[in-house]
Amino acid sequence: MIEHYFTCPHCWQRISVLIDKTISEQQYIEDCEVCCNPFLLKIRFKNSELTGFQAISIEQ
């Protein structure tokens, strides 16, 4: 597992998530720990190295 910091697409606060680097492609929905709004995470690893990360706003 690695901890990755990024900016919430809703409230612009810096937050973090724990990511399993043994899974090469991941996509799931999380809620911001500050504003509680949902966002879609798209994550990609190659040889256990983070090569892609997107936090995409989900409109309610």
C-alpha positions in Angstrom: 0.0 0.0 0.0 1.1 3.6 -0.7 -0.4 6.8 0.5 -1.1 9.3 -2.3 -1.9 13.0 -1.7 -4.1 14.9 -4.1 -6.6 17.8 -4.3 -10.3 17.2 -3.9 -12.1 18.2 -7.1 -15.0 19.7 -5.0 -13.5 21.7 -2.1 -9.8 21.9 -3.3 -8.5 20.7 0.0 -5.4 18.4 0.0 -6.4 14.9 1.0 -4.9 11.4 0.8 -5.9 7.8 -0.1 -4.2 4.5 0.5 -3.7 2.6 -2.7 -2.8 -1.1 -3.3 0.1 -1.0 -5.7 -0.3 -4.7 -6.6 -3.4 -3.9 -8.7 -2.4 -2.4 -12.0 -5.6 -0.7 -12.9 -8.2 0.5 -10.4 -11.4 2.6 -10.5 -13.6 3.3 -7.6 -15.7 6.0 -5.9 -14.5 7.7 -2.6 -16.0 10.5 -0.5 -13.8 13.5 0.4 -12.8 13.4 4.1 -13.3 17.2 4.3 -16.4 18.0 2.3 -18.0 14.5 2.0 -18.7 14.9 -1.7 -18.0 11.8 -3.9 -15.4 11.6 -6.6 -14.2 8.9 -9.0 -10.6 7.7 -8.7 -8.8 6.2 -11.7 -5.5 4.8 -10.8 -2.8 3.0 -12.9 0.4 1.2 -11.8 3.2 -0.3 -13.9 5.7 -2.5 -12.2 4.4 -1.3 -8.8 5.1 2.4 -9.8 2.2 4.9 -10.0 1.9 6.0 -13.6 -1.6 7.5 -13.6 -3.9 9.1 -11.1 -7.2 11.1 -11.6 -9.8 12.3 -9.1 -12.9 13.2 -11.1 -15.8 15.2 -9.7 -19.1 13.3 -9.5 -22.1 15.7 -9.8 -24.9 15.0 -7.3 
